[in-house]
């Protein structure tokens, strides 16, 4: 049991540190679980459940923003309405695709080789987008045109393939559509709340038969660890990408994917 608790802690740490970085938290969890030997049917429910811890971090860091939007909606404030509209438009495509493609997505979650390949390809894509795109200062999520929000939502569907990265897809999609780095990163954070909450609740419902009572302790450890580590990342990321961009994450993806693919093919 002690070994399983350590595995839960390490995987929770991995989830929190990578959920909002463009490096694929799901990919890291799949590779990490493979390396630690934390596999099997029960591990799928665990990996899904601990994502809620990372989502809680966004709600805590941006609590004043969400409270302000809620108050603005009651007063029919134009900015609050635009913010809510953009989040809904960004969320809908993934919700629709996720419901109809759940079985195919679940099968990919069990494929570490797919993760390694997509980490490499995603890193190359980030390098290309960083050099090719010259984003315009949008100012805020509220100022985004509705077509941009919907477009980012469509791009987010690519992240259903493990190793692509939800945050990577939404941030790079935002840059391609003219958002500045800060707005693209913040929209990715906010979009994570309904997207990951909906995906997690739906997936846990589908996998409810795999949730054993003795797993609750492990899930609790992973949840809390993911929350604390994600809290640090969310506070740090916007400032980092505003100064250095996303290229460091791209090279990390390419390096990790190459090492993982070599290891998987040679073992």
N, C-alpha and C positions, 0 to 999 in steps of 0.2 A: 504493500500500500504506500509506503514512504517513497518508493521509486516512482509510482504513478503520480503522487503529489508533486514531486520534483518535475516530472514531465509536464504536468498541468501548469505549473508555475512558469516554466520556460516557454511553453507554447502561448500562454497568456501574455508574457512579455513580448514575444515575437509578434503577436497580433496587434498589441497596442502600439508598438514602435513602427509598424509598417502599414497600418490601415489607411492612414492619410498621406503617406508618401507614395509617389508614382512608381512603386516597386512591386506591387501585388502582394497584399497581405495573405490572400488565399493561397497563392503560390508558395509563399514562405511557410505557411502552416502545413501544406502538403509535403514539402521537402523536409521541413523540420520534424514532422511526425514520422516520416519515412526513416530519417536518420536516427531518431530516438526509439524507433520500434513501437510508436504509439499508433497502431493501425487497427483495422477491423471495423465492423459495422458500427460499434458504439462510438468510435472516434469521430464519425461524421457528425453526430448530434452534438458532441463536445465542441468541435470546430465552429459549428453554426452558432451555438449558444453564447460563446464568449465574445462574439462580435458586438453584442449588446453593450458590453462594458466600454468598448471604444466609442460607440455612439453616444453614451452618456457623457463622455468627455467634451464633445462638441456642445451639448446642451449646457454644461457647466461654464465653459469658457465664454460662450456667446449668450449667456442667459439674459443679459440686459437687452441684447438685440432682439431676441425672441419675445421678451416681455413687451418691448416697445412696438413690435409688429402686431402683437395680439391687441394691445391697447389702441393702436392705429386703426385696426380693422373695425373695432367697435365705433370709432369716430369717422369711419369711411375715409381715412387718409389715403391720398393717391399713392404715396410711396409704399405704404404697407400693403395696399392692394396689388401694386406692381410686383413687390417682393413675393407675395404669396402666389400670384399668377405664375411667375417664373419658376418657382420651386415645383408647383404642380405640373407645369408643362415639361419640366426636366425629369420628373418622376414617372409620368404615365407610360412612356415607351418601354422602360425596363419592367414595369409592373405587368404590362400586357404580354410581352415576350416571355418573361419569367414564368408566368402561369402556364403558358402553352408549351414551353420548352424545358420544363423542370426535369424530366427524365433524362434528356440528353445532357443537360448541365450536370446532373448528379453523376453521370457516367464519366464525364471529363474530370470531375473532382478526384477521381481515383487514379488519374494518370499523371505521375510525376514527370514523365518524359515530355508530355504536352506542356507542362509548366516551364521546364527548362528551355524548350524551344521558343515559347512565347516571351520569356524574359529577355532572350537575346534579340528577337525581332522587335519587341517593344522598345528596347534600349536604342536600337538603330533608328526607329521611327522618331523617338524623342530628340535625338541628335539632329535629324533632318529638319524637324519642325522648328527647333530652337534657332537654327541658322537661316531657315527660309522665310519664317514669318516675322513681320514687323507689326506687333500688336499696337492698337490705339488705346489711349487711356479712356476707359469706360466710366470710371468713377465709383460705381457701386452696383450691387446686384439689382437694386431698384431701377437703375438707369438702363439695364439691358433690354434690348428689343425682344419682344416675345418670340420672334423667329429664331433668335440666337439661343434662347433658353430651350426651345423645342429641339433645335439642332444638336445641342449638347446632350439632351436626353436620348436622342437616337444614337449618338456616338457611345453613350454609356452602355448600351446593350452589348457592345463588343467585349466589355469587361466580364461577361458571363463565361467567357473562356478563361479558365484558370491560368494565371501568369500574365494576363494582359494588364490588369490593375484598374479598378474602378476609378480611383483618384487620378491615375495617369491618363485614362481615356477622357475623363471629363475636363481635366485641366488642359490637355493638349487639344481637345476639341474646342474648348473655349478660346485658346490662342489662335487656332486656325480660323475662328469666326470673328477675330478682331478684339478679343478681350485682353486687357493688360494682365500681367502675371498675378498681381494681388487679387483682382476681382475674380480671375479664373480659379485661384486657389480657394478663396472664400466661398464662391458658388459651389465648388466641389464639397467643401465642408458641410454647407447647409443642405445640399442635395443628398448627402450621405444619410441624414436623419430619417426622412421618409423611405428612402430606397432601401437602406440596410435594415431598418426596423420592419418594413413590410416583408422583405426577403427572408429575414430571420424568423419572424413569426410564422410565415407560410411554410418554410422549410422544416421548422420544429413540429408543426402540425403534421406534415407529411411523414416525418421520421419519428413520430411520437412513440411508436412501438420499440424504438431503440433506446429510449430514455429510461434507464434502469435507476432504481433508488440509490444504489451504491455509487452512481456517477455524480450525484448532486454535489458532493463535497469537492470533487475534481472540477466541476463546472464553476462552483463558487470561487475556487482558487484562481482559475483562469479568468473569470469575469473581473474580479477585483484587480488582478495584476494588469489585465488589458486596459482597464479604466485609468489606473494611475500612470502607466507608461504612455498611453494615448494623450493624456492631459498635458504631459511635457511636450510631446510632438506638436500638438495643435498650437500651443503658445509660441513655439519656436519657428514653425515652418514658413509662415507668411513673410517674416523678416528675412529668412535665409534665401528664399527664392527671389524676393525683390532685389536682393543684392547679387546673388551668384547664378540665378537661373536654375534650370533643371538638368543641365549636362552632367553634373556629378552623379545624379541618380541614374542617368542613362548608362554611364560607364560601369557603375556598380551592377546594374542589371545584366549587362553583357558579360562581365566577369563572373558573377554568380551563376548565370545560366550556363556558361561554358564549362565551369567546374562541375556543376550538377549533372550536366548532360554526359560529360566524360565519366563521372562516377557511376551513373545509372547504366551506362552502356558496358562498363568494364566489370561490374560486380557479378 
